[in-house]
Amino acid sequence: MKARLPKGMGGGPQNMQSMIKQAQKMQEEMERTQEELNEKEYTTSAGGGMVECTINGKKEIVSLNIKKEAVDPEDVEILQDMIIGAVNEAIRKVEEIHTTEMEKITNGLSLPGIF
């Protein structure tokens, strides 16, 4: 018994070539978008603006600004917590933006290992 595919399904080599071209176009667009996102900088703050962290799309810290008022030699732990909070928030921001932008390209299609 021979299985019949609904019209538009299958289609042989022409359809396969079309799918390959679409996948290549998607890959090129994803690479271009990734490069653009890696060049951007993202800034977050913690402690009511006492600590400000700027990272790039590669999750590398570009700058870290600490207001003088945040430096208390008697309470270094609070400053450490603010720095950690600002850095972690910046990383979350980058990951969220990258995921959102890649989902726009793939129309929500999950492609494990690609981004």
C-alpha positions as CSV (number, residue, x, y, z in Angstrom):
1,M,0.0,0.0,0.0
2,K,1.4,3.4,-1.0
3,A,1.0,6.3,1.4
4,R,-0.3,9.5,-0.1
5,L,0.7,12.8,1.3
6,P,-1.7,15.8,1.2
7,K,-1.1,18.2,-1.5
8,G,1.8,20.6,-0.6
9,M,3.5,17.9,1.6
10,G,6.5,16.2,0.4
11,G,7.1,17.5,-3.1
12,G,10.4,15.8,-3.9
13,P,13.7,17.6,-4.6
14,Q,12.2,21.0,-5.4
15,N,10.5,21.2,-2.0
16,M,13.7,20.0,-0.3
17,Q,15.8,22.7,-2.1
18,S,13.3,25.3,-1.0
19,M,13.5,24.2,2.6
20,I,17.3,24.2,2.5
21,K,17.3,27.7,1.1
22,Q,14.9,28.9,3.8
23,A,17.1,27.3,6.5
24,Q,20.2,28.9,5.1
25,K,18.4,32.3,5.0
26,M,17.3,31.8,8.6
27,Q,20.8,30.9,9.7
28,E,22.3,34.0,8.0
29,E,19.7,36.2,9.6
30,M,20.4,34.6,13.0
31,E,24.2,35.1,12.6
32,R,23.7,38.8,11.6
33,T,21.4,39.4,14.5
34,Q,23.8,37.7,16.9
35,E,26.6,39.9,15.8
36,E,24.5,43.0,16.2
37,L,23.4,41.9,19.7
38,N,27.0,41.2,20.7
39,E,27.9,44.8,19.8
40,K,25.2,46.4,22.0
41,E,25.8,47.4,25.6
42,Y,23.3,46.9,28.4
43,T,23.3,48.9,31.7
44,T,21.6,48.0,34.9
45,S,21.9,49.2,38.5
46,A,21.4,48.0,42.0
47,G,21.1,49.6,45.4
48,G,19.0,52.5,44.1
49,G,21.6,53.4,41.5
50,M,24.6,53.1,43.9
51,V,26.2,50.5,41.7
52,E,25.9,50.5,37.9
53,C,27.1,47.7,35.6
54,T,27.4,47.8,31.8
55,I,28.0,44.7,29.9
56,N,28.1,43.9,26.2
57,G,26.1,41.2,24.3
58,K,28.9,38.7,24.9
59,K,28.2,39.1,28.6
60,E,31.6,40.8,29.2
61,I,31.6,43.6,31.8
62,V,32.4,46.9,30.0
63,S,32.2,49.1,33.1
64,L,31.3,49.1,36.7
65,N,30.6,52.3,38.5
66,I,30.3,52.6,42.3
67,K,29.2,55.8,44.0
68,K,31.3,56.9,46.8
69,E,28.4,56.8,49.2
70,A,28.1,53.0,48.6
71,V,31.6,52.4,50.0
72,D,31.4,51.8,53.7
73,P,34.5,50.0,55.1
74,E,32.4,48.8,58.0
75,D,29.9,47.1,55.7
76,V,31.7,45.7,52.7
77,E,29.1,42.9,52.3
78,I,26.4,45.3,51.2
79,L,28.6,46.7,48.5
80,Q,29.4,43.1,47.3
81,D,25.7,42.3,47.2
82,M,25.0,45.4,45.1
83,I,27.7,44.5,42.7
84,I,26.6,40.9,42.3
85,G,23.0,42.1,41.9
86,A,23.9,44.6,39.2
87,V,26.0,42.1,37.2
88,N,23.4,39.3,37.5
89,E,20.6,41.6,36.3
90,A,22.7,42.8,33.3
91,I,23.3,39.1,32.4
92,R,19.6,38.3,32.6
93,K,18.8,41.4,30.5
94,V,21.2,40.3,27.7
95,E,19.8,36.7,27.7
96,E,16.2,37.9,27.6
97,I,16.9,40.3,24.7
98,H,18.9,37.6,22.8
99,T,16.2,35.0,23.2
100,T,13.4,37.5,22.2
101,E,15.3,38.5,19.0
102,M,16.1,34.9,18.0
103,E,12.5,33.9,18.5
104,K,11.4,36.6,16.1
105,I,13.7,35.1,13.4
106,T,12.6,31.5,14.1
107,N,8.9,32.3,14.7
108,G,9.2,30.6,18.1
109,L,10.6,27.4,16.6
110,S,12.8,25.8,19.2
111,L,16.3,25.0,17.8
112,P,18.3,23.5,20.6
113,G,22.0,24.3,20.5
114,I,21.6,27.1,18.1
115,F,21.1,30.0,20.5
